[in-house]
């Protein structure tokens, strides 16, 4: 029998009483055939000198026990057990994350279109020799237009997700992207094409604000790294599909060579809208909005009903406790609150981790087809290399799941950066000292190795880190801010990289590797001193570590019990 003595603060009595009534109704429903009816006694705020206890003291004994039990069970759960008990969570996460395939597909198209003769002939500038070239200014303009749209979309997605939930926001963005593709498809000139990319960018930003956060909120600790890093695999799948479509369209004459690529994007929205309509809302979002009974129903939809160890009420208790723990540390949930107290450090970590993706040398991957051409490879071989590169990226992301099983996030991030630093130095050195066909092939091969290392370490691990580090109450907004920092870095990249590679501008070619080796080295220093290890930690445990201001290098070895303080305080009251 559940006998609960819920201690309420003077100013939150009605709200928490309503929340616990919802939990009690859910428990009664689940156990009404096998358990006696649950009694609930509400004990009013115990006060001394008319002072009310803080919210963390308002958590009743039973709720505290259930929250601690749920956290311990998640720690004890193996990967196999997590897959068996949460197959639906895996399926829903894969479905929602599939929206990122569209982002990877279209952004990859744009970088490759600069080397597609049919696209260049339509939107490029005529040269004295009769050829056409999309100038470095317009290359940067198109890329930056999409990035500016994404920045706006990320902020919009952060607000909309907090107000309307993940499902409604995602469906709205899917409807929007369906309309915006028409602008790209029918663009008569490069100015209208720019408008199309800005419009699509808004929806891409919303996708990026939702997918990582949703995956982290519906998965247990054992699955968290795999489902969040799967978002990176969706990027790579989109890039691979774009490479395949581009290779097939290479022999098509006229505007349909690139219009056919744009048309493929209409395949995704309708199936995704139908799937998202039936998807469960994030239980963490429902708890934050006081809808605990719906949160319990959502949790039930994420687990296998046939199994008796789904412990729904314990999970709701854990979410309630974590939410109250974070409310004690920070009251607000606005973008500004991401820059206050301990959340400032958490936002810094998420932001620089994502910024690292932009300046670790991945710009060469994004412009790989164009880079291969400028390095001396024929157009057909450049597209072949790009196709191989996308396939290697897919293999690398899958391989990262094996690495994350045994190694921590911090370890993989730092070692991946070290290896990429060496590869960038090698690419720059070959370009600087060797000028022949063999050198071109060597540079192309090294970039393939670079792609594998990136997609095995920094690429997918980034998504796990940015999903785990923010507080649960600010996760969607923290991820939006962090992603925008990445996009600002990408804007800088998209301005300078075309000039580095373009023969009509700086014409650095492979020597661009030296520049990114320098930025890589600077970021490695930050990673060593500021990036903490988050593998295997519950959200409440991360809250305590950040509140105690534990050094990044000591996160892995510092033991914390997020329930200890509340337990001691309640024992004192009793």
Protein Blocks (a to p, Z undefined) as FASTA:
>chain_A
ZZddddddfklmmmmmmmmmmmmmmmmmmmmmmpccddddddddddeehiacdfklmpcf
klmmmmmmmmmmmmmpcfklmmmmmmmmmmmmmmmmmmmmmmmmmmmmmmmmmmgmklmm
mmmccdfkopacddfklmmmmmmmmmmmmmmmmmmmmmmmmmnojklmmmmmmmmmmmmm
mmmmmombfklmmmmmmmmmmmmmmmmmmmmmmmmmmpcfklmmmmmmmmmmmmmmmmmm
mmmmmmmmmmpgcjklmmmmmmmmmmmmmmmmmmmmmpccdfklmmmnopamlmmmmmmm
mpcfkbcklommlmmmmmmmmmmmmmmmomblcfklmmgcjllmmmmmmmmmmmmmmmno
pmmmmmmmmmmmmnopafklmmmmmmmmmmmmmmmmmmmmmmmmmmcfklmmmmmmmmmm
mmmmmmmmmmmmpccfklmmmmmmmmmmmmmmmmmmmmmmmmmmmmmmpcfklmmmmmmm
mmmmmmmmmmmmmmmmmmmmmmklnonmmmlmmmmmmmmmmmmmmmmmmmccfehiafkl
mmmmmmnopafklmmmpccdfklmmmmmmmmmZZ
